[in-house]
Amino acid sequence: MSKKKIKKALKRISSKNKYAKSIAENLSAAVRRAKMSKYQAIYGVDEKLVVFEAFSGGKYACNPMAIYEAMLKDPKYDDFEYVWIFNKPKKYKFLEDNKNTTVVKKFSDKHYESYAKAKYWVNNMSIPEYLHPSKEQVYIETWHGVPLKRMGFDIETDVDPRQTKSHMRKKYKHKAQKMTYMISSSEFYTEKLTSSFGLDKFCNRDIFLNTGYPRNDFLFHYTKEDVKKWKEELGIAEDKKVVLYTPTWRDTQYTNGKITYQVEVDLDQLSKELGDDYVILFRAHHHVKKVEGAQQENTNVINVANIDEINFLYIISDILITDYSSTMFDFAILNRPMVFFMYDLEEYANDVRGFYFDIAELPGPIVQETSKLAGEMKKALNVEEYQKAYGEKYKAFNEKFNQYNHGDSAHQLLEQVINTEFSEDYYQKREQNIKRWHKWLEMKNQLRCFKYNVKGLLRLAGICTDENSRKLRKLKNSHKGERCFLIGNGPSLTPQDLDLLQNETCFACNMIFEIFDKTKWRPTYYCVYDNVYSDKLEEQLHDSLAVTENMFTIPGFYKKLSEKPENMIYIDSIFSEEYSVRGNVLAYVKRKATVMTIMAEMAFYLGFKEIYLIGVDNSDTHGSGGHFYQNETEKVVAARDINRIKRRLSQEKLTSKDIAEHTMTRCNSVYEEMKKYADKHGIKMYNATRGGKLEVFERANLDEVVADKQGK
């Protein structure tokens, strides 16, 4: 049975039995913990790296988002780096347009590496079992809501089908032991989170920061433009009254491994009773994976589960309908009406969770019958009457539960937690960490080299091949004795020069399609090895670049593509500062500094004996005019490369001249190795670029080269 089938079988068994689920979770956590320990042993802690995760990688929202955005705005953190962890990273790639930000897929190697290296961990749902911060690391638990319903050690019932009570309490104990800080919005919050997590028993220190909730800062400072924007986003007319309905999940509504929420109110009927002046926004709890009974056709009922940040929904809503959800505490900051629809009040209070305070303190009517809901909502929207009935309760509610929320929480937290003053020891330690990482990388590369060499020998012999290696094997010496052109994307590249090469065999790379609308020329082969491009180029790979005979890439890029082009071949590769031409792509290629490493290796492998470079300026690729085009994708790549250079040189502040010289020096070293290989194997390599700073190869005049062939 395959590993994939075993995982599916275990998941199926554990979804039906909470005891089996506990065992499966423990085994999974042990494996991941071992992996995390390995990464923590390899990497040192980077004092200026922060890793963020919200709702277990499901959203860009809540306190982590607010803290991150506050850091982006504050010049004090300009040289900090940020990593966001997501289950579906492609959806959040837009964050990489922000400075020093990387988006990482959960459970990938980069995910473990980021947590191992980051000084600060910012989460809002407590980190999972396998993540344990070292003594040098700071774990800031921001939690995702003030509790009405009991949690953790305070739950007396054993009705949660996902886990046993003892297993749940064990998890809360581990969570408590790992926290460095927890933010608090009130004395009530501190008291209840202390008891629910067992902080007084298992933490043995005061970890609370009385800063308030950073995510609530927005509710103090939003603008009319923000309201207008989000109403337009959801297609809601300005004159419509907006109802936000946010029911929480039920422990008892768990079937086939998923939490299902059964909507007890007929939203279509409720909408009819309210009339066309009202729009209902329905938002299920983030734990809910399936909703039954929600209206899908009525245009006045909108499912807003896809909006990550609920604050945007609060500010456009005139009234909140909820049950036991913590949304009531955040919405209360706006001082707008609330109605509490608690159709299962007795069951929930006595048999499911129970409450932390007397619900008589709630600043709004409690409704248990669906038939009365519309009427109570209309009454609540009469501001004068609502204030008379609940004004004092509302004031007391905010004083008790939003005690520390004043609109400056993110700033207060950063001032208390994030260190921005570094001594010389920091830079020495950073350099030691980089050296340690390089040693690990070197050892890892040696093991990979051995593995790839063995695979390469077997593939040469036609043993242990797959479809990809068979495609690659067929290409060997397929252009024996011919000539080709390797096209760079430097500023010297022009449509006119490409027009000269329409009948030539050409290799091109990366963003070459940017010039397609200006020339009839198209590349024969296309190469890309930077993973950043996998999210930016997918459409072009299937459209603009489908005309190429073959596309060559590395496994990391190939795996990221949701749809693999039939003409794409991946080549095992190893990044190495000790670059050399391998000469056998069936084993692996080395990468360094430029995509030309793959282009040249493929040209050698295909048997070309005369190779010309054009558009290879070897100039400052990260400066203005570094390429024949300028777009957002290239800016992202450049920003990431500059950060790599800073880490490589152990220098925080580098001038553009320093970066340019470093890049050109590394590229020159690559071209020198290519020339050595070419000379040794009787391959002629020329630089036919018009201008530029590459002088490793003999210069050739492109017009004469093309004319010479035409003359023959």
N, C-alpha and C positions, 0 to 999 in steps of 0.2 A: 504494500500500500504506500502511495506517495505521501510526502510530508504534508502536502496541501490537503489530501483526503483525511489524514489523521487529525489535522487541525479542525476540519469541518465536523468530523465525527465527535470530537471532544466538545466542540461548541454546541452541537445538537444535544448531547447528553446533559451538559451543564445547564443548558437553558431550561430543562424540564425538572431539574432537581437542585435546590439551593445548596444542599450539602456537597453534591458533586461540583457545583459551581465554585464553592469555597476552595475545594481541593485544586481545581483547575487554575483558579486565580493565584493560589499560592505557588504552584509549579511555574506558572508564567512569570510571576513576580521574581522568583528565584533566578530564572534564566536571565531576565532583563537586569536584575540587580548585579549579577556576575558581569554582564556586559558593561554596565555603568561603572563598576569598580575598575574594570580594565581601562576604561577611558580616563577615569580620574587618576589612575597610576601613570598614564602616559602624559597627560597634559597638566601644566601648571595653571594656577588661577590668574585670570586677566582682570586686573582691578578696574578696567574701563569697559568691561563687557557686561551687558544686561540681557537676560533672556526673559521673554514674556510669553505667557500662555493664558488664554481665557476659555472657560467652559470646556476644558479638556481638549483644547485644540479645535473647537467647533466654531468659534466666532472671533471677530475683531471688535471687542466691546468691553464695557464695564470698567472697573478700576484699573486693570492693566493698560487699557487703551488711554485712559485719562492721564495716567502717570507717564506713559510713553510720549504722548503729545506735549505734555508739560516740559519734558526733557528736551524735545526737539526745539521748542521755542526759547529755551534758556541758553544763552551763549556759554554758560559755565560748563555745559555738557557737550560742546561742539566736537570734542575729540573722543567722545564715548561711542561705542558700537552697540548695535541692538540686533537681537535675533528674535523673530516671532515664530512660534511653533504652531502649525496647523495640520489638520487631517487632510484638507484639500488645499494645498499651498497655491495651486494655480489661480484660485479664486482671489487670492490676496497678494498677488505679485505686484499690484500697484503700490504697495508699501515700499518696495525697493526703489521707487522714485524719490523717497525721502533719504536724507543724508545718513550714511553709515548703517543702513538697515538691510538685513538679510532675512528672507522668508525660507523656512525649513519644513520639510515633511516630517510629521510625527513618526517615530520609530525608525527613521532612517539613521545611518551612521552619523550624519551631521547633527541629528537631534541629540544623540548621546554626547557627541563631542561638545556641542554648545553648552549643555548643562554641566559638563565636566569642567569647562574653562571659565564660565561666567562667574564673576564675583557676586552678582545679584540675580536672584530668581524672583520674579513677580508673577503670582498666580492668583486665581480667584475661586478655585474649587478644591484646594488642597492638592498637593502633588501626589502622584501615585506611589504605590508601595516600593517600587524599584529605585526611586530617586531619593538619595540621602545626601544632603549637603555636607561637605567637609567642614572642618573647623574654620577654614579661611573664608567660607562662602556664607552669604547672607540670604536667607529665604524669607521673603515678605509675603505673608498670606493676607490677601485683601478680602477674602470671602465675598460671596455674591449677594448677600441680602441679610437684613435684620430678621430674626426669626419670630414668628407668631407660633408656629407649630414646633413641637419638641424635636430635638435632634440628638444623635449620638447616644451618650451615656444617659441622657434624660428620657429616652424612649423605653417604656416599660413593656409594651406589647411585642409580639414576635410574629407580625403579620407580613413582613417584607419578604416576598417570594424569591427575591434575588439573593438573599443571604440570611444566615442565621444571626440571631441577636449577639451571640458571643463573637462571631466572626466580625460583625459590624463594629462592636466595641473594641476589638483588637485593632482594627484599622484606625479607629479614632485615636487610640492610644499612640500608635506609630506616628500619626499626623501631628499630635501634640508635641512629641519628642523632637520633631524635625524643625519646628518653626523658630525663626529668629525674632520676627516681629509679626504682630497682627494688628491691623488698624481697627479703631473703634469709633462708632458714631455717637455713643452715649454710655452712661453708667449701666443702664439696663443691658445694653449689648455686651459690655465687658463681663457682666455677671453671668449672662446666659451662655456666652461662648466659652467661658471658663468651665462651667459645669458640663456643657455638652461635649467638649473635647477632653475633659478631665485635666485641664491645664494646671489646676492646683495640685494634682497628684503626680503628673508625669512630666511636667515642664520645669518646675522648681525655680522659676524666675518670672519676673514681670515683663511680659513681651508686648503689652498693649501700647499703641501710639494713639493718643487722643486727638487725632487730626481731623476726624470726620472722613466721609467717603469722597475720594477724588472724583469719582464719576458724577457726584451730585453738584460739583462746581458749575457744570454746564447749566443746571437748572436755575442758578442764580444770575447767570450772565448771557443767556441766549437772547437773540434779537428778533425783531419782527421779520427780518429777512430770513432767519432760520425757519420760522413758522411757515412763511410763504413758500420757501424752497421745498419743505417736506410735504406740504399739502399738494403742491404741484407734482411732486414725485409720485404721489399716490393717486393723483387725478381727482382730488377733492376740491370742490368749489369753495371759495372763501366764505360764503354765507351759510354753509352747512354746519350744523352742530356735530361734533365728533365724539363718539362713545368708544372707549377703549375697554375691551373685556379680556381679563388676564387670569383665567383659572389656573390653579396649581395642579400638580400631578397627585395621584393617589397610589399609595404603596400596594393596594389591593388590585389595581388595574394593570396587571403584568401577565402577558401571555406570549408563549413562544419566543421568549428572550427579548420581548419589547414591551415598553410601557405604552399602553393605549389609553387615550382619554376619550370617554364617552360624553359628548356635549349634551347636557341635560336640559338646556333651554333651546327651543326652536328659534334659531336666529332669524330665519325667514319670517316667521310669525311675529317675532319681536320687532323686526324692522317695519313690518306693516302697521303694527300698533303705534309705533313712534311716528311714522309718516316720512315723507320724502325730504323733510328738513334735516333728517338725521342720517349719519353714516356710522356703521358699526365696524370697528377694527377688532378682529379676533386674533389673539396671540396665545398659543398654547405654551406651556412651560418647556424649557429647553431639554428636560429629560424625556419628554413625550416624543415617541417615534412615529406614532400613528394616531390620527384623530378620526373618530366615528361620529357622524351626525352633524357635522358642520355644513352650513349652507354654502354651495359653490356657485349658484346661478344668480342670486339677487345682487344687482350692481351696487346696492347700498350696504352690502356686507363684504368686507375685504379681509382676506387672510394675510396677516403681516408677519408671519413666522420667518420670512426671508430677510427681514430688516434686523441686522445684527444688534445695533445699539437701540435699546428701548427708549432712551431719553428723547430721541427724535419723535417718538410716538406720544410721549407724555406732553410735550410742548404744544402739540396740535390738538390735544384732546380736551374737551370741555368737562368730561366726567369719566371717572374710573369705576368699572364694575369688576369686582374680584371676590375671592372667597377667603383663602388662608394664605395667599401669596404675599411675599415681601414687597411686591410692587406698591402696596399701600403706603409704606413708609417713605419711599422716594417721591411718590406722587403728592404726598402731603406737603412737601416743600412748596408746591405751587399754590397751596391753599384753595384747591378746587374741589367740588363735590365728589363724594364717593358713596357707592351703594355696595353692600356686602351680600352677595347671593350665596347663601349657605344652605343648599337644598339637603345636604347630608350631615347637618350639624351634630346631631346626637351620635351618629356612628363615628364621625371623624374625631370628635372630642373624647369618646369613651373607648372605642375599639381600634382606632388607627394610630393617631399620633398624640392627641391631647395638646393643650395650649400652655403658653408661658405666662399669660395674663388673662384677666377677666375680659371677655369680649364686649362687655358693657362699656369699656373704655373706647371702643371704636367710634370715630367721629362721623357716623352716618347710619342710615337704617339697615337693619339686618333682615333680609328677605329669604324665606324658605320655600315659598310657592311661586312657580313660574308665572302664574296668572297675575300676580301682584307686581311683578318686576317693572313693567313699562310705566305703571302709575307712579311708583316710588322714584323712578328715574326722572320723570317730568317734574315731580315735586322738588327733587334735589336740585334741579336746574333753575329753580326759582331762588336766586341768590339770597334775597332778603329773608325769605322764609327759612332757607337752609341755615343761614347764619344765626337766626333766632334759636333754632332747634339744636344746632351742633357747634356753634361758634366757640363756646367755652371748652367743649370737649376737644375741638380741633386744636385750640391753643395748647391745652394740656398734653395732647398727643404729640405735638411737635417738640414741646419742651422735654418730654420724656424720651422720645425715640430719635429725634434729630438734634440732640443737645450740642454736639460738636460740629455740626454741618453749618458752615458760614460762607462757603464759596471760595475758600482758599486752601482746601485740603491737600491738593497735589503739591503745592509749593511747600506747605508745612512738612509733609512727609519727606520730600527730597532734602530739605534742609536738615532734618534730623537723622537721615539714614545714609545718603549717598556722599561718600568722601570725594572731594575735588582737590585736595591738597596732597601732593605726592613728593616724597623726598627722593634722594638719589638711590636709596635702597630699592624703591619701586622699579626704576629703570634697570638696575642690575638684575633684579629678580625676573623682570620681563625678558631680559636677554637670556638668562639661564633657562627660562621656560621654553623660549624659542629654540635654543640649542637642544634641549631635551626632546622637543617635538621632532626636530630634524633627525636626531638619532633614531627615534622610533620609526620615522618615515623611511629612513635608510634601511633599517632592518626589515620593515614591512615590504619595501620594494625588492629587497634581495629574495625574500620568500616568493613574491609574485613573479620575479624574473625566472626563478627556478621552475615554478608551475607553468608559466607561459612557454618556456623553452621546451619543456617536456611535451606540452600540447602541440607546439609547433612542429616538433619532430614527428609526432604521431600523425598530424595532419598532412605533412609532406609525404608520408608513407600511405596516405589514404585511410588511416585508422582513426577511430573516434571522431569522425567528422559529423557536422550538422549542415543544415541548408546554408547557413551563413558562410561557413568555412569552405563549403563546396563551391559557392559562388566566387569566393576569393581565390580559390585554387585555380579555377578556370581562367582567371585573368592574367596569371603569370606569363610574362613575355608576350602578351597578346599584341603589343606594339613594338616588337623587337626591331631595333635599328632605326626607328622613326624619330621624328622631332616633335616637341610639344612646347606649350607656353604655360607658365605658372603665373596667374593673374593675381596681383595684390590689390588692395583697396586704397592705396596711397593717393595723395592729392594730385599726382601727375596723371592719373588714369583718366582718359577721355573717351567719349563715344566714337570719335574719329579713329583713334588707334584700335579700338575693338572692331570697328567696321573692317579694318585691314585683315582681321584674323578669322573671318567668317568661314574660311575653308581649312582652318588649322585645328589641331587637337589641343584643347585648352582645359586647364584646371582653374576653377574659381572658388571663392569661399565667402562665408559669412553673409554680409549684406549686399552682395553683388547685384541682386535683383533691383536695387535702387536705381540702376542705370538702364534697366531693360526698356523703359519707355523712350529712350533716346537712341537706341541702336537695334538693328536686326540680329546682331551677334548673340549667340547663346553658348554657354560653356558645354563642353563634352562631359566633364566630370565636375562634381561639386564636393567640397570638403568643409566640415565644421567640427570643432572639438570643444567648444566652450558651452557648458551646460546652461548658461544664462540664455542662450539663443533658443533653447528648446521650447520655451514658452512664447517667444516672440516670432519664431519663424514657421510655426506649424502650418499656417495657411499657405505661406509661400512655398513650402516644401511640396505641397500637393498641387499647387497651381503654377506659379512662375517657374519653379525648378523641376517640374515633372518632365521637362524636355531633355534633361540630362540623361546620359546612358547609365551612369551610376553615381550614387551619392556615398561618400565615405565619412564615417564618424566614429566616435568612441562609444562603448557600451552605456556609459552614464547618460549621454545625450539620447541614444536610441531608446532606452528604457522609459525615458520621460515622455516620449511621444505617445499620445493617446491612439493615434492611427499611424502605423508604420508604412512608409512608402515601399512599394514592391522592389524598387531599384536601389534601396538603401542597404549598404553593407557596413557592419561595425568592425572595428579593428581594436583588439586589446592594446592598451597603452599604459605607460607609466610616466608620470611627471618626474623629471630628474634634472637637477642642476648640472650633473655630470653628463651632459648630453653627448650622444654619438649616434650615427646612423646605423640602424640594425641590419637593414638589407633583407629581412625576412618578415614580412607583415603577417604571415601565417602564425608566427609566434607573438610578437608584439612590436610596437614602435615606442620610442621615447619622445616626450613632449617637453618643450621649453620655449617660452617667449613668443612664439609665433605659430600660426596655423600652417605656415610653410613647412613645418616638420612633417606633417601628414602628407601634404601635397607632394613634397620631394620624395618621400619614401614610396608613395604610390607610383610616381613617375619612374623611379628606379625599378620597382617591382614589375611594372608593366613592360619594361624593356627599352624605354626611350634612351637613345644615345646622344641626343642633342636637345638641350633644355634651355629655354630663354625665360627670363623673369621680366615682367613689365608691371608697372604700378607698385613696385617694391622700393619705396623711397628711403626706408629706414630713417625716417625723420621722427619728430615728436608726435607719436600717435595720439597722445592724450591732450595735446594742446589744440588751440583753435586751428581748424583746417588740417587736422591730422589725417583725414580721409577725404575721398572725393565727395562724400556726403556727410551730413550731420543729422542725427536723429536721436530720439530718446533712448532707444535700445543701446546705442553706442555709448551714451552718457552713463548708463547703468554699468556697462562693462568697464568703462574707464574708471569710474568711481571705485568699483570693487578692486580693479588692478592697482590703483593708487594705494588702497588700504593694504593690499598684499605687499607692495613695495615697502611701505612703512614698517610692516611687521618683519619683513625680510632683513631690512637694514637696522631694525631696532631704533628707529627715529620717528618721533611724533610729528616734527615739523620739517618738511622738505619743500624746497622751492620747485617751481615748474621746471627750472633748468636741471636741478638734481634728478628729478624723475625722468626727464628726457634723456639725460646722459646715461642713467642706469639702464633704461629700456633699450637704448641703441647699443650699448655695450653688450648686453645679454643677447640681443638679436645677432650682432656681429659674430659672437662666439658660435652661435648656431650655424650661420652661413659658412664660417670657416671649416666646421666639421663636415658640412655638406660637400664643400669643395674637395676636402681630403678624400672623401669617399668617391666622389666623381672622378678625380684624377687617378685614383688607384684602380678603378674599374673601366677606364677608357671612355668615360662619359664627358661630353663637352657641355659646360654650363656657362651661360653668358648673362650679363645684365643688360637688357634692352630698355630699361626704364629711362624715360626722358628726365634727366636731372637726378635729384635725390642725393643721398649720402652713402649709398652702398657701393663700396669699392673692392669688395672681396673677390668678385668675379670679373673677368675681362669684359669690358664694355662692348656693346654691339649697337649699331644703328638700326632701329626697328624698320624704317622704310627700306633700307638696303637688304635686310634679312628677308622681308616679304617679297621685294622685287627680285631678289636672287632666285627664290623658288619659282616665281612666276616666269622668270626668264628661262629657267630650265624646262 
